[in-house]
């Protein structure tokens, strides 16, 4: 397939089995592929709904019934029924592995199948919304024990003690063992050619954790086996990165060359275990790009607003103060972006200064420099891995589509505005206002019923934020489109549409 396909014969497109039904997993890949006019289909009716698992057998049947150009498949969803189900649902290695057989059937037709699998997390929280029920109250103790186990394994020390009940400890380790074994099965699928590429991701990890140990083991096996496997931090954005990789392959052309820049790229971001520069390089590779030196002929300059080290987490509370050089760092990056753009370079910005939200100082600096609309990509949400994967996917798809002559500039502009509004307008502004209105407890997920009046507050905050920045005046949040996908304030979704003409108001 190429960019000159007859438009009267629509492309089959990409079959996508996402991690779950959240927009970050199921909608963002569609928005990225839309830049190149490539359709993405999902088994929407078979996907999970929060803690209710999806239908693995039905998803397998749907997948084998497709005839796509390529497929991007979450192995957690195909094998367990979703990401949360992989953490909470019982099942044996044999039973789950058997549900992955449709991948072989699809690959046997000549379809390129790209897989995503994750290392199970151990979050430092007593919130059991996305974890086994015993996470409340044992989550923090399991998090500490996970770190102690990793440390002991490195030192050759005995298994450390913990106050966690025996039955909880046994279930915790057994689930991890099953899921780690299934990740080895995924490596086998990549090694035998069933999977054209594989991303092994991890979210909410740390330098000392069982997830970090498992990532090391999987990285070693990946290195020994060779092949198209990327092992790196990140989870929710993983399907989007592989969709970007797939779109680039479908469009043809050379791999996109990416130069990565930023202060202190050796810093490790919160909830991660690798320097942010290595995470950036891994995400570029997952999207099918090639990292080059800054003085080489790069297709795009990826500017990383690196972690500020303050410990600020926008999901918990707005910062009481900022680092002394925070404004300087933001304005320096915006100035660098402006100079590169003026010199004719394409520029993407990954805002990794703080987790779970964008840096308002940077977004204000980009808008103030008049370049917010000129970037080929921007993101600043959740973990650094989420942000970097989103930016890499958007930027590389933009460039591949542009080279092929099929770039949908309006789809690009809507996606770019969506990221500014969601990552800065919502996560660092409207979410704080909404949680204050609701009286939400810091560190705990809240519950917001459908149709709650706080949705109107969020919409008003997003609109005011966009107006204040003065960006994309011909676009807006569609009235009434704001929703909370999991009925909690942690994430939101909305539709970006054209602004109402003055005479229609």
C-alpha positions as CSV (number, residue, x, y, z in Angstrom):
1,X,0.0,0.0,0.0
2,X,1.2,3.5,-0.7
3,X,0.0,7.1,-0.6
4,X,-1.3,6.9,-4.2
5,X,-4.0,4.2,-3.4
6,X,-7.2,4.8,-5.2
7,X,-9.5,6.7,-2.7
8,X,-12.5,4.9,-4.1
9,X,-11.1,1.7,-2.5
10,X,-10.6,2.5,1.2
11,X,-7.5,1.1,2.9
12,X,-8.2,-1.9,5.2
13,X,-6.2,0.0,7.9
14,X,-5.1,-1.2,11.3
15,X,-6.8,-3.6,13.6
16,X,-6.2,-2.4,17.2
17,X,-6.7,-4.4,20.4
18,X,-5.9,-1.7,23.0
19,X,-4.8,-2.1,26.6
20,X,-8.3,-1.1,27.7
21,X,-11.2,1.3,26.7
22,X,-9.7,4.5,28.1
23,X,-9.1,7.3,25.5
24,X,-5.3,7.2,26.1
25,X,-5.3,3.6,25.0
26,X,-8.2,3.3,22.5
27,X,-8.7,6.8,21.1
28,X,-5.2,8.4,20.9
29,X,-3.9,5.7,18.5
30,X,-6.9,6.5,16.2
31,X,-6.1,10.3,16.4
32,X,-2.5,9.7,15.5
33,X,-3.3,7.4,12.5
34,X,-5.8,10.0,11.3
35,X,-2.9,12.3,10.5
36,X,-2.1,10.0,7.6
37,X,-5.7,9.1,6.8
38,X,-5.2,5.5,8.0
39,X,-8.3,4.0,9.6
40,X,-8.1,2.1,12.9
41,X,-10.7,-0.4,13.9
42,X,-11.2,-1.8,17.5
43,X,-13.5,-4.5,18.9
44,X,-15.2,-1.8,21.0
45,X,-18.1,-3.9,22.3
46,X,-15.7,-6.6,23.5
47,X,-13.3,-4.4,25.5
48,X,-13.3,-4.2,29.3
49,X,-15.2,-1.6,31.3
50,X,-13.0,-0.6,34.2
51,X,-12.8,-3.7,36.5
52,X,-15.2,-5.7,34.3
53,X,-12.9,-7.8,32.0
54,X,-13.4,-7.8,28.3
55,X,-14.1,-11.0,26.3
56,X,-10.8,-12.5,25.4
57,X,-12.3,-15.3,23.3
58,X,-14.5,-12.9,21.4
59,X,-11.6,-10.5,20.8
60,X,-9.5,-13.4,19.4
61,X,-12.4,-14.4,17.1
62,X,-12.7,-10.7,16.0
63,X,-9.0,-10.5,15.3
64,X,-8.9,-13.6,13.1
65,X,-11.9,-12.3,11.3
66,X,-10.2,-9.1,10.2
67,X,-8.2,-8.6,7.0
68,X,-6.2,-5.5,8.0
69,X,-3.0,-4.0,6.6
70,X,-1.5,-4.6,10.0
71,X,-2.6,-5.3,13.6
72,X,-1.5,-3.8,16.9
73,X,-2.5,-6.0,19.8
74,X,-2.3,-5.7,23.6
75,X,-1.4,-9.1,24.9
76,X,-3.0,-8.3,28.2
77,X,-6.4,-7.6,26.5
78,X,-6.2,-10.6,24.2
79,X,-5.0,-12.9,27.0
80,X,-6.8,-11.7,30.1
81,X,-9.5,-9.3,28.9
82,X,-7.7,-6.0,29.8
83,X,-4.9,-4.4,31.7
84,X,-6.7,-4.4,35.1
85,X,-7.8,-8.0,34.5
86,X,-4.2,-9.0,34.0
87,X,-3.6,-7.7,37.6
88,X,-6.7,-9.0,39.2
89,X,-8.2,-12.0,37.3
90,X,-7.2,-15.6,38.1
91,X,-5.7,-17.7,35.3
92,X,-2.8,-20.0,34.5
93,X,0.1,-19.4,32.1
94,X,-1.3,-22.2,29.9
95,X,-4.8,-20.8,29.7
96,X,-3.7,-17.3,28.9
97,X,-1.0,-18.3,26.4
98,X,-3.7,-20.4,24.6
99,X,-5.7,-17.2,24.0
100,X,-2.7,-15.7,22.1
101,X,-2.9,-18.3,19.3
102,X,-5.0,-16.0,17.1
103,X,-1.8,-14.0,16.7
104,X,-0.2,-16.9,14.9
105,X,-3.3,-17.4,12.7
106,X,-3.3,-13.7,11.7
107,X,0.5,-13.7,11.1
108,X,0.1,-16.8,8.9
109,X,-2.0,-14.7,6.4
110,X,1.0,-12.4,5.9
111,X,-0.4,-9.6,8.2
112,X,2.2,-7.8,10.2
113,X,1.2,-8.2,13.8
114,X,2.7,-5.8,16.4
115,X,2.4,-6.7,20.1
116,X,2.4,-4.8,23.4
117,X,2.9,-6.4,26.8
118,X,3.6,-4.9,30.2
119,X,5.6,-5.7,33.3
120,X,3.1,-5.7,36.3
121,X,3.4,-2.7,38.5
122,X,3.5,-2.4,42.3
123,X,2.2,1.1,43.0
124,X,2.9,2.9,46.3
125,X,-0.7,3.4,47.2
126,X,-3.5,1.8,49.2
127,X,-6.0,2.5,46.4
128,X,-7.4,-0.8,45.0
129,X,-9.3,0.7,42.1
130,X,-7.0,-0.8,39.5
131,X,-5.4,-3.5,41.7
132,X,-6.3,-6.7,43.6
133,X,-8.7,-5.9,46.5
134,X,-6.0,-6.5,49.0
135,X,-4.1,-3.5,47.8
136,X,-6.3,-1.7,50.3
137,X,-4.5,-1.7,52.8
138,X,-1.4,-3.7,51.8
139,X,-0.3,-1.7,48.7
140,X,2.3,0.5,50.4
141,X,3.8,-2.5,52.2
142,X,3.9,-4.6,49.0
143,X,5.6,-1.6,47.3
144,X,8.3,-1.5,50.0
145,X,8.7,-5.3,50.0
146,X,9.1,-5.3,46.2
147,X,12.0,-2.8,46.5
148,X,13.5,-4.9,49.4
149,X,13.3,-8.1,47.3
150,X,15.1,-6.4,44.4
151,X,17.8,-5.0,46.6
152,X,18.3,-8.4,48.4
153,X,18.6,-10.2,45.0
154,X,21.3,-7.9,44.0
155,X,23.2,-8.3,47.3
156,X,22.7,-12.0,47.5
157,X,20.8,-11.6,50.8
158,X,18.0,-13.8,52.1
159,X,14.4,-12.9,51.3
160,X,13.5,-10.0,53.5
161,X,10.7,-10.1,56.1
162,X,7.4,-8.2,55.6
163,X,4.2,-7.8,57.7
164,X,2.0,-8.6,54.7
165,X,-0.1,-11.7,55.4
166,X,1.1,-14.9,53.9
167,X,-1.8,-15.4,51.6
168,X,-1.5,-11.9,50.2
169,X,2.2,-12.3,49.7
170,X,1.7,-15.7,48.0
171,X,-0.9,-14.3,45.6
172,X,1.2,-11.2,44.8
173,X,4.2,-13.3,43.9
174,X,2.2,-15.9,42.0
175,X,0.5,-13.3,39.8
176,X,3.9,-11.7,39.1
177,X,5.4,-15.0,38.2
178,X,2.6,-15.8,35.8
179,X,2.7,-12.5,34.1
180,X,6.5,-12.5,33.8
181,X,6.3,-16.0,32.2
182,X,3.8,-14.7,29.8
183,X,6.2,-11.8,28.9
184,X,8.7,-14.5,28.1
185,X,6.1,-16.1,25.8
186,X,5.7,-12.8,24.1
187,X,9.5,-12.7,23.5
188,X,9.2,-16.2,21.9
189,X,6.4,-14.8,19.6
190,X,8.8,-12.1,18.5
191,X,11.7,-14.5,18.1
192,X,9.8,-17.0,15.9
193,X,8.4,-14.2,13.7
194,X,4.8,-14.3,14.8
195,X,5.2,-10.7,16.0
196,X,6.7,-8.2,13.6
197,X,7.6,-6.0,16.6
198,X,7.1,-6.1,20.3
199,X,7.0,-3.4,23.0
200,X,7.5,-4.5,26.6
201,X,6.6,-1.5,28.8
202,X,6.4,-0.8,32.5
203,X,4.5,2.0,34.3
204,X,4.8,3.2,37.9
205,X,8.2,1.6,38.6
206,X,11.3,2.8,40.4
207,X,15.1,2.1,40.4
208,X,14.5,-0.6,43.1
209,X,11.4,-2.8,42.4
210,X,10.5,-6.2,41.2
211,X,9.3,-4.6,37.9
212,X,12.8,-3.2,37.4
213,X,14.3,-6.6,38.1
214,X,12.0,-8.2,35.5
215,X,12.7,-5.4,33.0
216,X,16.4,-6.3,33.4
217,X,15.8,-10.0,32.8
218,X,13.6,-9.3,29.8
219,X,16.1,-6.8,28.3
220,X,18.8,-9.5,28.6
221,X,16.7,-12.0,26.8
222,X,15.8,-9.5,24.2
223,X,19.5,-8.6,23.6
224,X,20.4,-12.3,23.3
225,X,17.5,-13.1,20.9
226,X,17.8,-9.9,18.8
227,X,14.9,-8.8,16.7
228,X,12.5,-5.9,16.9
229,X,11.8,-5.7,20.6
230,X,11.7,-2.5,22.7
231,X,11.9,-2.7,26.5
232,X,11.3,0.6,28.2
233,X,9.2,2.6,30.7
234,X,5.7,3.5,29.6
235,X,2.4,1.7,29.3
236,X,-0.7,3.6,28.2
237,X,1.0,5.1,25.2
238,X,2.4,1.8,23.9
239,X,-0.3,1.0,21.4
240,X,0.0,4.5,20.0
241,X,3.7,4.1,19.4
242,X,3.2,0.9,17.5
243,X,0.4,2.4,15.5
244,X,2.8,5.2,14.5
245,X,5.4,2.5,13.6
246,X,2.8,0.7,11.5
247,X,1.6,3.8,9.7
248,X,5.2,4.7,8.9
249,X,5.7,1.2,7.4
250,X,2.5,1.4,5.4
251,X,3.4,4.8,3.9
252,X,6.9,3.7,3.0
253,X,9.9,6.0,2.9
254,X,13.0,6.1,5.1
255,X,13.0,6.0,8.9
256,X,12.5,9.4,10.5
257,X,15.7,10.8,12.0
258,X,15.3,12.3,15.4
259,X,17.8,14.5,17.3
260,X,17.1,14.5,21.1
261,X,18.0,17.6,23.1
262,X,17.5,18.7,26.7
263,X,19.2,19.7,29.9
264,X,20.1,16.8,32.2
265,X,18.9,14.0,30.0
266,X,20.5,11.6,32.5
267,X,17.9,12.4,35.2
268,X,15.4,9.7,36.1
269,X,11.8,10.8,36.1
270,X,9.4,9.9,39.0
271,X,7.7,6.5,38.6
272,X,10.5,5.4,36.2
273,X,13.8,3.6,36.4
274,X,15.8,4.9,33.4
275,X,17.3,8.2,32.5
276,X,14.8,10.3,30.6
277,X,17.2,10.5,27.6
278,X,17.2,6.7,27.3
279,X,13.5,6.6,27.6
280,X,13.2,9.1,24.8
281,X,15.5,7.1,22.5
282,X,13.5,3.9,23.3
283,X,10.2,5.6,22.4
284,X,11.6,6.9,19.1
285,X,12.8,3.3,18.3
286,X,9.4,1.9,19.2
287,X,7.8,4.3,16.7
288,X,10.3,3.1,14.0
289,X,12.5,6.2,14.1
290,X,16.3,6.5,14.3
291,X,18.1,8.7,16.9
292,X,20.9,10.9,15.4
293,X,23.2,13.5,16.8
294,X,22.0,17.1,17.0
295,X,24.5,18.2,14.4
296,X,23.4,15.6,11.9
297,X,20.6,16.1,9.3
298,X,17.6,15.3,11.6
299,X,14.0,15.3,10.3
300,X,12.8,16.6,13.7
301,X,14.4,18.0,16.9
302,X,12.8,16.5,20.0
303,X,13.3,18.9,22.9
304,X,12.8,17.3,26.3
305,X,11.8,19.5,29.2
306,X,13.5,17.2,31.7
307,X,12.4,16.3,35.3
308,X,12.8,19.2,37.7
309,X,13.5,17.0,40.7
310,X,11.0,18.9,43.0
311,X,8.8,15.9,43.6
312,X,5.7,17.7,42.4
313,X,2.9,15.4,41.2
314,X,0.0,17.3,39.6
315,X,-2.4,14.4,40.4
316,X,-1.9,14.9,44.1
317,X,-1.8,18.6,44.5
318,X,-0.6,21.8,42.7
319,X,2.9,22.8,43.8
320,X,3.4,25.0,46.8
321,X,6.4,26.5,45.1
322,X,8.7,25.9,42.1
323,X,12.4,25.4,41.7
324,X,14.4,28.6,41.6
325,X,15.4,28.1,37.9
326,X,12.0,26.7,36.8
327,X,11.0,29.8,34.7
328,X,14.5,30.1,33.3
329,X,14.4,26.4,32.1
330,X,11.0,26.8,30.6
331,X,11.9,30.0,28.7
332,X,15.2,28.6,27.6
333,X,13.5,25.6,26.0
334,X,10.9,27.8,24.4
335,X,13.6,30.1,23.0
336,X,15.5,27.1,21.6
337,X,12.4,25.8,19.9
338,X,11.7,29.3,18.4
339,X,15.2,29.5,17.0
340,X,15.1,26.1,15.5
341,X,11.7,26.8,13.9
342,X,13.0,30.1,12.5
343,X,15.9,28.2,11.0
344,X,13.5,25.8,9.2
345,X,13.7,22.8,11.5
346,X,10.7,20.7,12.6
347,X,10.4,20.7,16.4
348,X,8.5,18.5,18.9
349,X,8.4,19.2,22.7
350,X,8.1,16.5,25.4
351,X,7.1,18.2,28.7
352,X,8.5,15.9,31.4
353,X,9.2,18.4,34.1
354,X,6.6,17.0,36.5
355,X,4.5,13.8,36.4
356,X,0.8,13.7,35.8
357,X,0.6,17.1,34.1
358,X,2.3,19.7,32.0
359,X,4.5,22.6,33.2
360,X,2.4,25.7,33.0
361,X,5.5,27.8,32.7
362,X,6.6,26.0,29.6
363,X,3.2,26.1,27.9
364,X,2.9,29.8,28.7
365,X,6.4,30.3,27.3
366,X,5.6,28.4,24.1
367,X,2.4,30.4,23.5
368,X,4.1,33.7,24.4
369,X,6.8,33.0,21.9
370,X,4.1,32.5,19.3
371,X,5.2,28.9,18.4
372,X,2.7,26.7,20.2
373,X,0.8,26.1,17.0
374,X,4.0,25.5,15.0
375,X,5.2,22.3,16.8
376,X,4.9,19.0,15.1
377,X,4.0,17.5,18.5
378,X,3.6,18.3,22.2
379,X,2.6,16.3,25.2
380,X,3.0,16.5,29.0
381,X,0.8,13.9,30.7
382,X,1.2,11.1,33.3
383,X,4.7,9.6,33.3
384,X,7.7,10.7,31.2
385,X,7.3,7.4,29.3
386,X,3.7,8.3,28.4
387,X,4.7,11.8,27.3
388,X,7.7,10.8,25.3
389,X,5.9,8.0,23.5
390,X,3.0,10.3,22.6
391,X,5.3,13.0,21.3
392,X,7.3,10.5,19.3
393,X,4.2,8.9,17.8
394,X,2.7,12.2,16.8
395,X,5.9,13.7,15.4
396,X,7.0,10.6,13.4
397,X,3.5,10.1,12.0
398,X,3.3,13.8,11.0
399,X,6.6,13.6,9.2
400,X,5.9,10.3,7.5
401,X,2.5,11.6,6.3
402,X,4.1,14.8,5.1
403,X,6.7,13.0,3.1
404,X,4.0,10.8,1.6
405,X,1.9,13.8,0.7
406,X,-1.1,12.7,2.7
407,X,-0.8,14.8,5.9
408,X,-4.2,15.8,7.3
409,X,-3.3,19.2,8.7
410,X,-6.6,19.6,10.5
411,X,-6.3,16.3,12.2
412,X,-2.8,17.4,13.3
413,X,-4.0,20.7,14.7
414,X,-6.9,19.1,16.6
415,X,-4.6,16.6,18.2
416,X,-2.0,19.3,19.1
417,X,-4.7,21.4,20.7
418,X,-6.2,18.4,22.5
419,X,-2.8,17.7,24.1
420,X,-2.4,21.3,25.3
421,X,-5.9,21.3,26.7
422,X,-5.8,17.9,28.3
423,X,-2.2,18.0,29.7
424,X,-2.0,21.6,30.8
425,X,-5.6,22.9,30.7
426,X,-7.0,19.9,32.6
427,X,-4.3,18.1,34.5
428,X,-2.6,21.2,35.9
429,X,-5.6,23.5,36.1
430,X,-9.2,22.2,35.7
431,X,-8.6,18.9,37.6
432,X,-7.4,20.8,40.7
433,X,-10.6,22.9,40.5
434,X,-12.8,19.9,40.0
435,X,-11.3,18.0,42.9
436,X,-11.6,21.0,45.2
437,X,-15.3,21.3,44.2
438,X,-15.8,17.6,44.9
439,X,-13.8,17.5,48.1
440,X,-11.7,14.7,46.7
441,X,-9.2,13.0,49.1
442,X,-5.6,13.5,47.9
443,X,-3.9,10.3,46.8
444,X,-7.3,8.5,46.3
445,X,-9.3,8.1,43.2
446,X,-12.7,9.7,43.5
447,X,-16.1,8.8,41.9
448,X,-18.1,11.2,39.8
449,X,-21.5,10.0,38.4
450,X,-22.3,10.6,34.8
451,X,-23.8,14.0,34.1
452,X,-22.4,15.5,37.3
453,X,-22.3,19.4,37.3
454,X,-18.5,19.3,37.7
455,X,-18.3,18.5,34.0
456,X,-19.6,22.0,33.2
457,X,-16.9,23.4,35.5
458,X,-14.2,21.5,33.6
459,X,-15.5,22.6,30.2
460,X,-15.5,26.3,31.4
461,X,-11.9,25.9,32.7
462,X,-10.7,24.4,29.5
463,X,-12.3,27.1,27.4
464,X,-10.8,29.9,29.7
465,X,-7.4,28.2,29.5
466,X,-7.4,28.2,25.7
467,X,-8.6,31.8,25.5
468,X,-5.9,32.9,27.9
469,X,-3.2,31.3,25.8
470,X,-4.6,32.7,22.6
471,X,-4.0,29.5,20.6
472,X,-6.1,27.9,17.8
473,X,-8.9,30.5,17.8
474,X,-10.7,28.6,15.1
475,X,-11.0,25.5,17.3
476,X,-12.7,24.8,20.6
477,X,-13.9,22.2,23.0
478,X,-17.3,21.0,21.7
479,X,-20.0,22.0,24.2
480,X,-21.2,19.1,26.2
481,X,-18.4,16.7,25.1
482,X,-16.4,16.7,28.3
483,X,-16.6,13.3,30.1
484,X,-14.7,11.3,32.8
485,X,-14.1,7.9,31.1
486,X,-13.7,6.0,34.4
487,X,-16.0,8.3,36.4
488,X,-13.0,9.7,38.2
489,X,-11.1,13.0,37.9
490,X,-7.7,11.4,37.2
491,X,-8.3,11.5,33.4
492,X,-10.8,13.3,31.1
493,X,-11.9,13.2,27.5
494,X,-13.5,15.7,25.2
495,X,-13.9,16.6,21.5
496,X,-12.1,19.4,19.7
497,X,-14.1,20.9,16.9
498,X,-14.3,24.0,14.8
499,X,-15.2,27.2,16.5
500,X,-18.7,28.7,16.0
501,X,-18.6,31.4,13.4
502,X,-19.5,34.9,14.8
503,X,-22.7,35.1,12.8
504,X,-23.9,31.8,14.2
505,X,-23.5,32.8,17.8
